[in-house]
Every structure is written in structure tokens, then in C-alpha cells.
């Protein structure tokens, strides 16, 4: 049985934690996620230093683990609540990831990055570039995120099913 309330609650909780982590990462150094910026911004600034590459792993790996672990724990708790079909587990795992994807797209990308564009997201040397307002770039990222949600949800469901 599909539990939309569980997906929304768990996805929202995961989104709050991971969004806070991303904002802290950007406050530390926006170049940590330079690889996720529009291509013209990446071309305008110098490549990441070795220290920035290390920071990318220091902040990026825990971020990915939070996403996967949040969806995993949500789906495991659903499985442990009763006799739940594989499809319902998959929809839960993918749904929790999809909630984050929607929050990332609408709040982090469109509202904060594109609309408000606070100084902490602007890479030094790229100030004033119109690419910070490229809503289409972030929408395409959202579409990729749907595929990651579906595939990540499948991987998580397989792991939960084995347990």
C-alpha cells in the first residue's frame, strides 16, 4: 500500500537536513559545487584547486550518503510495518528522493540561486553573469533528478528487500 503521507513527511525531513547541508557548503565555499554550475560560469572562473577538490569530497560524500540513507531508512521502516509489495517500497524510496529533488529545484535552485542570488552562491570572478538566472538549466537538472530518484529508489528497494 502506497503511503503518500509517509513519503511527504520523510521526504520533507530529508530535504530540510540536506538543504541545510548544501547551504552550509555554499557558505564555506561556493566553488565546492562548481561542477553543478552552468557551463559559462564554470568557463569564466579558474578550475578548482586541490583544496577545493578535497572540500568537494568532504561535503559531497556526506550529502550523497544523507540522501541515500534517508530514503533507505524510510523504506526499511515501511517494509518493517507489514507485508509491503516491492512496488510500494520502490515508490516510497523514489518518492522520498523525489521530494528532495522538487525542493532542490524550486527552493534551492529557482528561488535562492536564480531569483534571490545571494552573494554566497556567486563564484568570485563571475559576478553579474546572466547565467545565474538560467531557470532552464535548473529545470533540466530537475529532470535528471527524476531519473536519479527512480533509479536510486530501485537500488534502495533492492537493498531493503534483501534485508
Beta strands, then each sheet from edge to edge (+ up, - down):
end
